[in-house]
Amino acid sequence: MTDILPIRTQRTTASRLSEVDMNNIEFGKVFSDHMLTVDYVDGEWQEPQILPYGDMSVSPATSALHYGQAIFEGMKAYRQADGGVALFRARDNWARLNASAERMCMPTIPEDLFMNGLRELVRLDSEWVPGQQGCALYIRPFMFATDGFIGVRPSTNYRFMIFTCPTNPYYTKPLRSRFEQKYVRSVEGGAGYAKNAGNYGAAMLPTKLAVDAGYHNLIWTDATEHEYVEESGTMNILFVINGRVITPALSTSILDGITRRSVLQLARDWGLPVEERKVSGREILAAIEAGELQEAFGVGTAATIAPIATIGYQGQDYDLPALSDEGFCRRVGAELEAIRTGRAADAHGWMERV
């Protein structure tokens, strides 16, 4: 498959775009007109096609439903200052999807299949890319096992799909986050670094308990001591302590976030000291009490930058300093937005026009 080979496309005859208020969209509930789909059969990827977005039929014995062979990615396309559309670090998402596939014993996806299908889909639905500040077209590539078989073994057949949805800003105010010291999101040697569906399903109960207690999300800790910071909700987490940008080092229990990579790169570009290492809850508490913790925030595709206003630790809440326009959190968020929308130089080649 190459760039010059068209993807078989069935265009919708009833676009829903005119029914959508782009200024008032609930995340993940409004979907664009088309989707890409391609099956893996007999050890080979078949011909991809683009179809109108809609339901699909699967067997009740579909192995993904029983044994969890399901992975996904989250990425975005942005309206450019000149009216065009560009993808942000799409090839990094492709590489990470394949890392997840290998961990879950699933076939990898060729780069040309992923990128050509993605570009064609976004081109076709380019009018769905919002132009309002802080908005984007969220893109969900995913793959799942399709064998209709009840038996604990890797599936032999799979389906890869991509659909998209316009989104407004994910969080509209700073977060209240609580250290989780009972449940765990992942363990060393597990699948925490992969974007597989089970990671998110297992996190729902402890997250609900935190929300019921008045928090927005959790600060996940390690499985052994419940002491070392790992992630924040469905995001990576960063701290600014005495002017140093500090984040937990990557491991098999921490997702290699693409927004995380981008934020750390910009910090280094600006000459800020960056530390990727173990970060304990005790260190964070001590920094708060000493007035040295200047900022804490989550980073991820959906939210981009999510400032944390309050941290709960061992039953007590600690308020963080108010955000300032000169702080790293807001500066880096504004710079990422400018790069993604073509209003700032793309020094690292992160953007790809469609």
C-alpha positions in Angstrom: 0.0 0.0 0.0 1.4 3.4 -1.0 0.3 7.0 -1.0 -0.9 6.8 -4.6 -3.3 3.9 -3.9 -6.7 5.2 -3.0 -8.6 3.7 -0.1 -12.0 2.3 -1.0 -14.4 4.9 0.4 -18.2 4.9 0.9 -19.2 8.5 1.6 -22.1 9.2 3.9 -25.3 10.5 2.2 -26.5 12.2 5.4 -23.8 14.3 7.1 -24.6 15.2 10.7 -22.2 18.2 10.8 -24.9 20.8 10.4 -26.5 19.5 13.6 -23.4 20.0 15.8 -22.8 23.1 17.9 -19.0 23.2 17.9 -19.1 25.6 20.9 -20.9 23.1 23.1 -19.6 19.5 22.7 -19.4 16.9 25.5 -16.2 15.0 25.1 -16.6 11.6 23.4 -20.3 11.9 22.5 -20.3 13.5 19.1 -18.7 11.6 16.2 -17.6 12.6 12.8 -19.2 11.2 9.6 -16.8 8.4 8.7 -14.6 5.7 10.1 -11.7 3.6 8.8 -11.7 -0.2 9.2 -9.4 -3.0 8.1 -9.3 -6.6 9.2 -6.3 -8.9 9.9 -7.1 -12.4 8.5 -4.8 -15.4 7.7 -1.8 -13.5 8.9 -2.2 -10.5 6.7 -3.8 -7.1 6.8 -6.7 -6.9 4.3 -7.8 -3.9 2.1 -8.7 -0.9 4.3 -12.0 0.9 3.7 -13.6 4.1 4.9 -17.3 3.8 5.7 -20.0 6.0 7.2 -19.7 6.0 11.0 -22.1 3.4 12.5 -22.6 0.3 14.5 -20.9 -3.0 13.7 -21.9 -6.6 14.3 -19.7 -9.0 16.3 -20.1 -12.5 17.7 -21.1 -12.9 21.4 -18.0 -15.1 21.5 -15.6 -12.4 20.2 -12.5 -13.0 22.2 -11.7 -9.4 22.9 -14.9 -9.2 25.0 -13.7 -12.2 27.1 -10.0 -12.0 27.3 -9.2 -8.3 26.9 -7.1 -8.2 23.7 -8.1 -4.6 22.9 -5.8 -1.6 22.6 -6.2 2.0 21.5 -4.5 5.4 21.0 -5.6 9.0 21.5 -4.4 11.7 19.2 -5.5 15.0 17.7 -5.7 17.0 14.5 -5.7 20.8 14.7 -7.1 23.7 12.6 -4.2 25.8 11.4 -3.9 29.5 11.4 -4.1 29.5 7.6 -7.3 27.3 7.6 -5.6 24.0 6.9 -5.5 20.9 9.1 -2.4 19.2 10.7 -1.8 16.1 12.8 0.3 16.3 16.0 3.1 13.7 16.4 1.0 11.1 14.6 3.9 8.7 13.9 4.7 8.6 17.6 1.1 7.4 18.2 1.6 4.7 15.5 4.8 3.5 17.2 3.2 3.5 20.6 0.1 1.6 19.3 2.5 -1.1 18.0 4.3 -1.3 21.3 0.9 -1.9 22.9 0.1 -4.5 20.3 3.3 -6.4 21.0 2.6 -6.4 24.7 -0.9 -7.7 24.2 0.3 -10.4 21.7 -1.4 -8.7 18.7 -0.2 -8.0 15.2 1.6 -4.7 14.5 0.2 -2.3 12.0 2.4 -1.2 9.0 3.2 2.5 9.1 1.8 3.2 5.6 -1.5 1.5 6.4 -1.8 3.6 9.6 -0.7 6.9 8.2 -2.4 6.7 4.8 -5.7 5.6 6.4 -5.5 8.3 9.0 -4.7 11.0 6.5 -7.5 10.0 4.1 -10.1 9.8 7.0 -9.1 13.2 8.4 -9.1 14.8 4.9 -12.6 13.4 4.3 -13.9 14.8 7.6 -11.8 17.9 7.6 -14.8 20.2 8.1 -15.3 18.5 11.5 -12.0 20.0 12.8 -13.1 22.9 15.0 -11.3 26.3 14.8 -12.1 27.6 18.3 -9.2 28.1 20.7 -8.4 25.0 22.7 -10.5 22.8 20.5 -9.4 20.0 18.2 -10.5 16.8 16.3 -9.8 13.9 18.7 -8.8 10.8 16.9 -9.3 7.3 18.2 -7.3 4.4 16.5 -8.0 1.1 18.1 -7.6 -2.7 17.5 -9.4 -5.7 19.0 -9.4 -9.5 18.7 -12.3 -10.8 16.5 -12.1 -14.6 16.8 -15.5 -16.0 17.8 -13.8 -18.5 20.1 -14.0 -19.2 23.9 -10.5 -20.3 24.8 -7.6 -18.5 26.5 -5.1 -18.0 23.6 -4.3 -15.1 21.4 -6.8 -14.5 18.7 -5.9 -15.2 15.0 -8.0 -12.4 13.6 -8.2 -8.7 14.5 -9.9 -5.5 13.4 -8.2 -2.1 13.3 -10.4 1.0 13.2 -10.1 4.8 13.4 -12.9 7.2 14.2 -12.9 10.9 15.1 -14.8 13.4 17.2 -14.6 17.1 17.6 -13.8 18.2 21.2 -13.8 21.3 23.4 -11.3 21.7 26.3 -11.5 18.6 28.5 -11.1 20.4 31.9 -12.4 23.9 32.5 -10.9 24.5 36.0 -7.9 23.3 38.0 -8.2 19.8 39.6 -8.5 18.4 43.0 -6.4 15.2 43.1 -5.9 12.6 45.8 -3.0 10.2 46.4 -4.3 6.6 45.9 -2.8 4.4 48.6 -4.9 1.3 48.4 -5.7 0.4 44.8 -3.1 0.3 42.0 -3.3 1.2 38.3 -0.5 -1.1 37.2 2.5 -3.1 38.5 6.1 -3.4 37.3 6.3 -6.0 34.7 2.6 -5.6 33.9 0.9 -3.8 31.0 0.8 -0.3 32.5 2.9 1.1 29.7 0.5 -0.2 27.1 -2.8 1.5 26.2 -4.9 -1.6 26.6 -8.5 -1.5 27.6 -8.1 -3.4 30.9 -5.9 -0.7 32.4 -8.7 1.7 32.2 -11.4 -0.6 33.3 -9.5 -1.5 36.5 -9.1 2.1 37.4 -12.8 3.0 37.4 -13.7 1.9 40.9 -11.0 3.7 42.7 -11.6 6.8 40.5 -15.3 6.7 41.4 -14.5 6.5 45.1 -12.3 9.6 44.7 -14.9 11.5 42.8 -17.5 10.6 45.4 -15.1 12.0 48.0 -15.0 15.4 46.1 -11.9 14.9 43.9 -11.6 15.0 40.2 -9.1 12.2 39.9 -6.3 10.2 41.5 -2.5 10.4 41.8 -1.6 6.8 41.3 1.3 5.3 43.4 3.5 2.3 43.0 2.1 -1.2 43.7 4.8 -2.1 46.3 5.0 0.7 48.8 2.1 3.0 47.7 4.6 5.8 48.0 6.1 6.7 44.7 4.1 8.8 42.2 3.3 7.2 38.9 0.4 8.9 37.0 -2.5 11.3 37.6 -5.8 9.9 36.5 -5.4 9.0 32.8 -2.5 11.4 32.4 1.2 11.7 33.2 2.0 14.1 36.0 4.7 16.8 36.4 5.8 19.0 39.3 7.7 22.2 39.4 9.8 22.4 42.6 12.2 25.3 43.1 12.2 25.9 39.3 13.0 22.3 38.4 10.6 20.4 36.2 10.2 16.9 37.8 8.3 13.9 36.6 8.3 10.1 37.4 10.8 8.2 35.2 9.2 5.9 32.7 8.8 2.2 33.6 6.7 -0.8 32.6 3.9 0.6 34.8 3.9 4.2 33.4 2.6 5.2 29.9 5.2 6.9 27.7 2.9 10.0 27.1 3.5 11.9 23.9 2.3 15.1 25.5 4.7 14.4 28.3 7.6 14.0 25.8 6.6 17.3 24.2 6.4 19.2 27.5 9.8 18.0 28.7 11.3 18.9 25.3 10.0 22.4 25.5 11.3 22.7 29.1 14.8 21.6 27.9 14.5 24.0 24.9 13.9 26.9 27.4 16.9 25.8 29.5 14.9 24.6 32.5 16.4 21.8 34.6 14.4 18.6 34.0 14.5 15.5 36.2 13.0 12.2 35.3 13.3 10.1 38.5 11.4 8.5 41.4 9.1 11.0 43.1 7.7 10.1 46.5 4.6 11.4 48.1 6.6 12.4 51.1 8.8 14.6 48.9 5.8 16.3 47.4 4.2 16.9 50.9 7.5 18.3 52.2 7.8 20.7 49.2 4.3 21.9 49.8 4.9 22.6 53.4 8.2 24.4 52.7 6.6 26.5 50.0 8.8 25.0 47.3 6.2 23.2 45.2 5.2 25.9 42.7 3.1 23.8 40.3 1.6 20.4 39.7 -0.2 19.4 36.6 -1.3 16.4 34.5 -0.4 16.1 30.8 -2.2 14.0 28.2 -3.8 14.1 24.8 -7.4 14.7 25.9 -6.6 17.5 28.4 -3.2 18.6 27.1 -2.4 20.5 30.3 -4.5 20.0 33.5 -3.3 22.2 36.4 -3.8 20.7 39.9 -5.0 23.1 42.6 -5.4 20.8 45.6 -3.6 17.5 46.5 -5.1 15.1 49.0 -2.6 13.1 51.0 -3.4 10.7 53.8 -6.7 12.3 54.6 -5.6 15.9 54.4 -5.9 18.4 51.6 -3.1 20.7 50.6 -3.7 23.8 48.4 -1.1 24.7 45.8 -0.1 28.2 44.9 -2.4 30.0 42.5 -1.5 29.8 38.8 0.3 32.7 37.2 0.7 33.6 33.5 4.5 33.5 34.0 4.4 30.0 35.5 5.7 27.0 33.5 2.3 25.3 33.3 0.5 28.1 31.5 3.6 29.0 29.3 4.0 25.5 28.1 0.3 25.0 27.4 0.2 28.2 25.4 3.3 27.2 23.4 1.9 23.8 22.6 -1.3 25.4 21.4 0.6 27.8 19.2 2.7 25.0 17.7 -0.3 22.8 17.1 -2.3 25.5 15.3 0.6 26.8 13.2 1.0 30.1 15.1 4.5 29.2 16.3 7.6 27.6 14.7 7.5 23.8 14.7 11.2 23.4 15.5 10.9 19.6 16.2 8.8 18.6 13.2 5.8 17.5 15.3 3.1 18.7 12.9 2.1 16.9 9.7 -0.3 18.5 7.2 -3.2 16.6 5.8 
